[in-house]
Amino acid sequence: MSSHRRSSRRTVRRAAACAPLLLLPALAPAAASADAVTANTWAGGSLGFHRQPAAPRYPAGAALVSLVTSSTTARLAVTLDGTRCLATRTLTGTVTPGAGGGPEHLVLAVDARRKVRSKAERLDFTVALRSAAPGLLAGTASVRGTIRQGGRTLRCDVERFVVVRSRSALEAPLAPLTTDPAAMRTGVLLSPVAPRAQAAIVIARREDGFHHAAWTQHLTCTVGSERTAFDAPNFAPRFRVRADGSFRGREVLRTRVRIQGERVSRVFTSTIEGRIGADGIARGAVQVSERISGAGGALTCEVPRTAFAAAP
């Protein structure tokens, strides 16, 4: 694992876990009429995997895409994780309505581009999504360019196929979905992220039978009386889906590091839990917390228990 991947995930690490379905929060039922909170809210992505027989605990990259659409424009949040870089940005794009669908299951195309030019980054983001079914978009998300890190210039070229779903399609699917745990599942995590969208989640199975998950999230951090918040991705270590469709995983990392000459302790905990239902949709919740403490005080960051739904 490169130094970039270690440092970029120091604050928000990967995770995976699960619990009884009856204890899980659920997404609210879909409204009977068109609702921008459901039909126009989309999220999803994809996961990459290591090819070697003894695959590491974490996925080999991910794409996470959240968007909110109107009749003509789209606001997007994009995270692209490659072997050498982690790139995250918000974009603005255009929407082209398509034929078919309805007010609760839209058919449309989305195109977005953004150029980033700074001392540390020279990056070009591109997203192109097309309707694969009412309430379902598929296409590519990519970033190309360079980043400056530790006095070095690194290439940052990542392109991934992505699948995103509208929230209304998750709450009221138009057709039965497979319950096969091998199918990649993408969907919505009910955590608000910039630019006024809902977070994305992806769950996928590796060749060895283990599963991975990745999601975006909104963290709130406190130091004494001061509070701040930011969006970041999280990557779950491997976990298994049981025969009944339930899955459970938990990660606890305890480390001691030196920051600006001060020795501090860090405790990071992350969980994901849920079940693949008879309708094929994985429903569950995630929760993340981190505490960094030293002689100068303590920093606490958390994502409260937050519901998700992801479909194959």
N, C-alpha and C positions, 0 to 999 in steps of 0.2 A: 504494500500500500504506500503510495507516495506521501510526501510530507504535506502536500496540499490537501489530500483527502483526510489526513489526520487532523489538521488544523481546522478545516472547514466544518468538521463535525464535532469539534470539541464542545461547543455550547449545546448543540442539539444533536444527540446521538440517535442511532437506530433503535428499533424496538419491535416486540411482538408478544401477544398474550391473549387470554380468553376466559370466559366464565359462563354460568348458566344463562340461557336465553331469557328467562323470565326476569332476570335482574337488569337487562339491557335497556337503555333508552331507545326509542324508535323515532324515525322520521315522522313528522306530522302527516296526516292523510292529505292527498291531493285535493285541491279545491275543485268544485264542479265547473268553474268557468276559468278562462285564461287568467294566469297569474304570473307576473314577472318574477316572483320569487321561486316559482317552480319551472314553468315551461322555458323561461329565458335564462335560467341558471344551469350551467353545465360544468362538469369536471371529470377528470380521468387522466390517462397517460399510458405508460408501459414500463416494464422492468427488463433489465438485461441480466444475464447469468454467466458465471464462470464456466468454462468448458472442461477444465481438468477434472479427473475422477474425484479427488479430494477437494471438493468445492469449499471455499471459505464460508464463514457464517453469514456474510452480508451480500446483497446483490451487487452485480458488476456494473452499476449505472442505472439511471432511471430518468424518465421524463414525466413531469407533472404539469398539467394544464388546467387552469380554471378560467371560465369566461362568463360574462353576462352580455346578452345580446339585446339589441332593439331591432327595429325594422331595417335600419341602415348601418348601424355601427356596433362594434364589439369592444369590450374592455377585457383584457387578458392578463393573467399572471402565469408566467412560464418559468419552470425550473428544469434545467438540463444538466445531468450529472454524468460526466465522462471519466475516463481513466486518468486524465490529467487536470481536469478543471470542474468546478461547480459554478454554473452561471444562472443567475436569477434576475428577472426583470419583469416590469409591467409593460404591456403594449396596447396600442389602439389599432383596431382593424376595421375592415368594411364587411358588411353582411349583404349577401345576395339571396333573397327568398327563392325557394323552389316550389315546384308543383307538388300537390299532395299534402299529407299530414293534416293538421288541424290546430286549433288554438292551444291545445294542451300538449301536442306532440308535433313540434315544428320540423319543417324540412328547409334547410338553408345551407349556404356555403360561407366560410369565414376565411379571410386573408388578412394577415398582419405582418408588418415589418418594423424593425427599429434598429437604428445605428447608435452605438455607444462609443463616444470618443473622450477619453480622459487620459491622465498620465499613467494610470494603472491598467486601463482596459481599452482595447480597440476591437469591438465585437459587433457583428451583424446578426440579429435575430430574425428568423422567418417562421411563420406558422401558416399552413395551408390545410384547411379542413373541409371535407365535403360530406354531404348527407349519405349515410349508408343505410338508413332506415329512419322513419319518423322518430324524433327524439334521440338519434344516435349519429355522431359525427366521427369520421376517421380521416387520417391524413398524416402529415409530418410536421415535426417541430425541430428546428435546427439552430445552431449558433456556430459562427465561424469567425476566427480572428486570433488575437493574442492577449495575454494577460502578463503583468509584471508582478513577480513574487520573489521576495528574498534576493533582489538584485538580478534576477534572471527573467528572461522573456520566454514564455511558454506558449505553444500553440494550443488553442481551444477550439477544436472542431468536433462537434457532436451533432448527429442527426438521428432521430428516432421516429419510428411509426407510433402513432398514438390513437387511442380510442377514447372519446369523451361522451358522456350521457347527460341528458337533461334530468333535472331533479324530478320532474313530473313523470318521466319514463321509468324512473326507479320506483316511484310510489304507486304507479298504475301501469304495469307492463302491458303492451298490446298483444303479446303472444307468450305462450309458455317458454321458459328458459331452461337450459340444461342444468342439472344438479351435479354434473361431473366436476370434482374438485380440481381436475387438471386444467380446466378452462381459466384463462386469465380474467380477472374481474376488475372493473374500473367503476368509479363512482364519486360520490359526494361525501365529504366530511363536514359536519355542521359547525365549522369554525370560520369566522369571517376573515378574509385576507384581502389585501389591496389588489386591485382597485374596486372595492365594494363587491367582492365575489365570495363564493364559498370554496373552501379548501378541497383539494383533490386527494384521492386515495387509489392505490393499485395493489392487488393481491394476486400473486402468480406462483405456480408450482415449478420447481426445478426438476431436472431429469432424475435425480436421486429420490424423489418423492417428498422432499421437504418443501415448504412454502416460504416465500418472502413477502414483505409488504413495505410500501413507502407511502408517505403522505406529506402534504404541506399542513402547516398549523400556525396559530397565532399565539405567541408566548407573552406572558406578562411577567416582568422581573421587578423585584423590589430590593432596595438597599436602604435600610433604615426607613425614613419617611418618604424617600424618593421612589418613583415608579416609572417604568418605561415599558414599551411593548414593541414587538417586531414579528415578522413572518419568517419562517425557516422550514426546510424539509427535515424529515426524520426517516431513518432507514432501519427496518426491523431485522434482527438476526433470524436465522431459520427456525421454523416451527412446523408442527405436523397438524394436518386436519384429520380428525378421528372419523371412524366409520359412520357415526351419526351426523357428521357435518360440522361438529363443533371444533373450535380451535382455541388454544390457549398458549400464551408465551409471556415471558417476563424477562427483562434485562435490568440488572443492577450493576453499575460500574462504580468502584471505589478507587480513587487514585489520589496521589499526592504530587503536586507540581510546584514549580517556582515561577511566580509571576512578578516581574519588576523587582526581583531580588527577595521577595517575600514568599515563604513556603506556605502553601494553602492546601486544604483537603477538598476533594470534590466527590460528591455522591450524585450519580445520575440514575434515575429509575424511569423505565418506559414499559408500557403494557399495551397490548391489543388483544381483544377478546371478542368472540362472536360465534355465529353458526350460519352455515349455508342452509337456507330454508327449502321447503318443498317446491317453491317457485323459482329456485336457482339463485336467488339473491342472497349475498352474504350481508348480514346485519350485525352490528356490534358497536363497540366503543373503544376509544383510545384514551390514554392518560399519560402525561409526561411531567416529571419534576426534576429539578436540579438544584443543588445547594453547593456553593463554593464559599468556604469559610477560612479565615485567617485572623491574625492579630488585629488587622484593621477593620474587622467586621465580617458580615456575611451577605452574599448575593443569593437570592432565591428566585428561580424562574419556574413557571408551571403552565401546563395546559390542563384545565380541569377535564373531568370525564366528559367526552364528546362523542356523540353518536355518528355512525356512518352507514351507508348502504352502497354496495358495489355489485354490479351485474355482469354476467358472462357475455 
